[in-house]
């Protein structure tokens, strides 16, 4: 993934 957090299930999770 990218180095920025994305909106996931209503919470921001860091992409790997």
PyMOL commands that set and color helices and strands:
alter all, ss='L'
color gray80, all
select strands_A, chain A and resi 5-8+11-14
alter strands_A, ss='S'
color yellow, strands_A
deselect
rebuild
show_as cartoon
